[in-house]
Amino acid sequence: MGHLVLFVLALAACAQANVEVMKDVTLGFGEALKQCRESTQLTEEKMEEFFHFWRDDFKFEHRELGCAIQCMSQHFNLLTDGQRMHHENTDKFIKSFPNGEILSQKMVQLIHTCEKQFDDMDDHCWRILRIAECFKTGCKAAGIAPSMEMIMAEFIMESEA
């Protein structure tokens, strides 16, 4: 019985570590949003919507959100010239966060799987928006999506620092 309890605790700790990494990557990626706001004609209202990306009711229906994600990805050099994920750079970006190596392969694989589903879309902004929606769904299914409470708590801590 004792081994079972330890196993369950180890699984819970691993799951929490994965969510922490995803929170850090989300916040790090979000740093580029300010630079991308003007070039993508993102309104203040749409910019604020980004902070709710992990909420269940987040809507993936505005092209400019896809354009902003594209710009943010370009900011960190995560896209190839063909506007597809640069696997090596994305892996390095994720690993640049504390314990990022825990999730880097899983995240790259999730994004790649989503990219293949929407590869026939010509409009990069719409395609990237659909990939983001697919990625979010995959993260939630895998149990690695951070909660909104976790994201908001981090925003508050950063703003007070």
PyMOL commands that set and color helices and strands:
alter all, ss='L'
color gray80, all
select helices_A, chain A and resi 2-30+33-37+44-52+63-75+87-95+100-102+104-117+124-142+148-160
alter helices_A, ss='H'
color red, helices_A
deselect
rebuild
show_as cartoon
